[in-house]
């Protein structure tokens, strides 16, 4: 499949390196180079990154945090990550613009679909932070929403696993990897690719989801060039 415009979803934990905490500058640099290479190849790129390396709203609930306020803290964590990633991408020689789902000037631009698309067409990376701007929605849901809004060819979910398996490959050595599967099979088999809200949004809007190992050097470029990297989830 040829990808002309993509939405790349990255977890906050991935930016934290081996410990999944804080921001690992080496990981940031590697990711930035991968993204810059994709842009130079002519692909328009938008990114949604989580904030779990700094704060995860849902986990805070068990420690006495109000869910709404906890989710708002998580949204702010995604802004921190997005600014850091934008600086790394700029250092790699490609422009990047951070948009936020709630007004946050002068820190970042307020998200507008047309402005984000305009930035991508001009060769910049559009990093869309702050989740959906609403509590009770994850950054998975935000990435699905933004992918549909900007008319992406696919939502690429960069993980530390090289695709979708019949079971957790880190726990079950007999797990078998899928090269592709349908939305319905993924749902029927209970495969936790994204949360249910995000998955339903992709299914309803026929947005392909590609799960791949973002930590494999050159994987993003190989995937965008049409190589069989990761697992693609799509309609029948």
Order of alpha helices (4+ residues) and beta strands (2+ residues): beta-alpha-alpha-beta-alpha-alpha-beta-beta-alpha-beta-alpha-beta-beta-beta-beta-alpha-alpha-beta-alpha-beta
